[in-house]
Amino acid sequence: MKKFLAAMLTGIMLLSIAGCGKTGIQNAGADDSWVEDDDDVEVHEYSDGTKLYEGRMGSEMKTAWFNFTVNDAYYTEDAIGGYTPSDGNVLVVVDLTIKNTFSETIPMFDTDFQLQWNDDADDAYSFPVVTNEEIIKGQLPEEYELKVKESKSGVYVFEAPAGNKDFSLSFLEYYEDDTEGDLFFVYFTADEK
């Protein structure tokens, strides 16, 4: 698991440049009192002061700019909206809700979130499927804005190797000054559909 987490962190760090890039005070949401209210969320502090939050489906994760909750997830071997998974892969559909808690409109990108599965390989993660048009009802766009206090629910579709049903969705706080903040993982089991 430690090897997987190290590989995951490396992958997130390398690819997080496309994520939300708001400036702000490091650890803007550092008050962890919200963790005590959710028995399914654990927090681990690193020596540099950043934190790793680990939650479960239904846990509300509170980042520096927004809160997010994984509401539901499933996987299928079938095509969705004309998009067929590569040989040996399945499509994983993750339903989530995101609410802006920042003091201004924030840009959101599909690459803000990443799906991982339990594998020791360095590439045991994927970003949402990108197509020219929506392949499933409620699919969140590649790029959009969340106004102050605005909440948006929708789905992201990911590809993952067949045979996996336990996943995690992650988000890494990444600031415009190229520093990183806290890391959030939500663990869940996807049902087959």
C-alpha positions, 0 to 999 in steps of 0.5 A, spaced: 500 500 500 505 504 501 508 503 494 501 504 491 500 511 495 507 513 493 506 512 486 499 515 486 502 521 489 507 522 484 502 521 479 498 526 482 503 531 483 506 531 476 499 531 473 496 536 477 498 542 474 491 542 470 487 543 476 484 548 480 490 554 480 487 559 485 492 563 489 490 563 497 493 562 504 496 555 504 491 550 508 486 555 507 481 549 510 486 547 515 480 547 521 479 539 522 473 540 526 469 537 520 473 531 520 470 529 527 463 530 525 464 524 520 467 518 522 468 515 515 474 521 514 481 520 517 486 525 517 494 524 517 499 530 517 505 530 514 512 534 516 511 539 512 504 541 515 500 538 509 495 533 510 492 527 507 484 526 508 481 519 507 474 518 506 469 514 504 463 514 499 458 519 502 463 523 506 464 530 504 471 532 503 473 540 504 478 543 500 481 550 500 476 552 495 470 547 494 467 541 498 466 534 494 462 528 495 462 521 492 455 519 491 455 513 488 459 509 483 458 503 478 462 500 473 460 496 466 464 492 460 459 495 456 459 502 451 456 508 454 453 513 449 458 510 443 464 510 447 467 503 448 472 501 453 479 499 451 480 491 451 481 489 458 478 495 461 471 497 464 468 504 464 467 506 471 462 512 472 463 516 479 457 521 481 459 526 485 457 533 488 461 539 488 460 546 492 464 552 491 466 554 498 471 560 496 470 567 496 470 568 488 468 564 482 473 558 481 475 554 475 474 547 475 477 542 470 475 534 469 483 533 471 482 536 478 480 529 479 483 522 478 481 515 479 485 510 482 485 502 483 489 497 488 495 496 483 502 496 485 503 499 478 506 506 477 500 507 472 494 505 476 490 511 475 486 515 470 483 521 468 476 522 466 474 520 459 474 526 454 470 526 448 467 531 443 460 531 446 457 528 452 457 520 453 452 520 459 447 524 461 449 529 467 457 528 465 461 534 468 464 538 462 472 538 461 472 545 464 467 549 467 466 555 473 463 554 480 460 561 482 460 563 489 456 558 493 454 554 487 453 547 487 454 542 481 452 534 481 454 530 475 458 524 473 465 523 470 467 517 466 473 513 467 477 507 464 480 502 469 482 495 468 477 489 468 477 485 475 477 491 479 471 494 483 475 497 489 477 504 487 479 511 490 477 518 487 483 523 489 484 531 489 490 535 490 490 542 492 495 545 487 496 553 488 498 558 482 505 559 486 507 551 484 506 549 491 501 543 493 496 543 499 492 537 502 491 531 498 484 528 499 482 520 497 475 518 497 475 510 497 469 506 494 467 499 491 463 500 485 457 495 483 457 492 476 451 495 472 
